[in-house]
Amino acid sequence: MNIRHFPHSSSQRIWTILGASALAFGLAACSKQEEPTVGQKLDSAVQKTEQAAAEAQTKAESALKNAETKVEEGAAKVQSGAQEMGSAAMGAVDDATITVQVSAGLAKDPDLSAFKIDVDTRAGAVTLTGPAPNASARERAETIAKGVKGVMSVTNNLKVAS
């Protein structure tokens, strides 16, 4: 049996072992997935946070716009209702003012008794009811009522005493 020994120097063996080891580590590194660095993880987290903030802002702006629309609609309804109530209240105040002014005018006439004559006003239409001492006093009462600002018409139901 013939065994041949190849003369190797110790430094060649070391280089061969180191080369084989480097090749083995290199192949092992190729099969592994690379782990992200701390900086990469931080960048990813910041990007996700910014995206979530942008989505939240979009949703908040949409909700705010919806709320503004609802408030505007509600305000328009309230304003419309207030105008209707204001018109009715103004009509009532105007009618009351007319009634007081007609009664005051009747009280100034010596032949008419403001306490015995009933003055009723509805939407500017005045109705006089009660006694009048004579036809002339009855007509003066109607003239006094027609002379008050805001009176649209006068119904004279005064009865002349016989």
Beta strands, then each sheet from edge to edge (+ up, - down):
strand 1: 118-122
strand 2: 125-132
strand 3: 153-160
sheet 1: 1+ 2- 3-
end
